[in-house]
Amino acid sequence: MDNLTDLQTEAMGELFNIAYGLATSLISDSIGRHASMYVPEMDIIDIEKLAETMANVTENGKEYYVVSQVFLNYLEGETVMLLSKDSAEALTDCYSMIDDMLNSADEDDVKSCTMEISNIITSALIGRIADLTNTEIFFQPPEIKLLVNHDIFDSKRTSEFSKVIVIRIIIDIDDTEIKAHMYVLLKGQSLARFKEALDYFIEHYAG
């Protein structure tokens, strides 16, 4: 996995599980229902493989909500969360259980709920890395778009990135399964710094 050692790979899985444990708790609180989340798959790929990777998890002609957010400082890059329209609407139905003003037929409501989940997951993951390295990572305001799958990937936006952490996420809220894909696009030395964070985690927390 992009020259990660076995220990680093194991640490990445453990680190992400800790971060998503926190995210799961926050999701349960925000939605007022029991939620569980697990990460069945993760990888690190070259930026040139991003288009193919996204194509492999989307269906032709199907619409997806895409939430992107730039982060800066110790790590620099951008998170991109991909959620099918069906999953986003199912998520909104879950939120509507505690807020009957929300309607999954209203695109603005669906965007709001999707942004909420994306913010929780992104903050938990990137924030955990910042905590481990005693650094600060700043976020710019997120953006959300509803796109047909073939419009999701824009090669012009990737020229400044080098590596991508790919994470598949499944969220279970009672009997509702919501599938998402998170891509952490990294600039310049950010992968090396991420490896340093993993080494710090191994030395101080793992095991």
Salt bridges, closest charged atoms under 4 A:
ASP2 OD1 - LYS163 NZ 2.66
GLU41 OE1 - ARG168 NE 3.32
ASP46 OD1 - LYS163 NZ 2.30
GLU59 OE2 - LYS62 NZ 3.83
GLU63 OE1 - LYS85 NZ 3.31
GLU78 OE2 - ARG157 NH2 2.40
ASP86 OD2 - LYS62 NZ 3.70
GLU107 OE2 - LYS111 NZ 3.39
ASP151 OD1 - HIS150 ND1 3.14
GLU160 OE1 - LYS187 NZ 3.01
ASP174 OD2 - ARG33 NE 2.81
GLU177 OE1 - LYS179 NZ 3.85
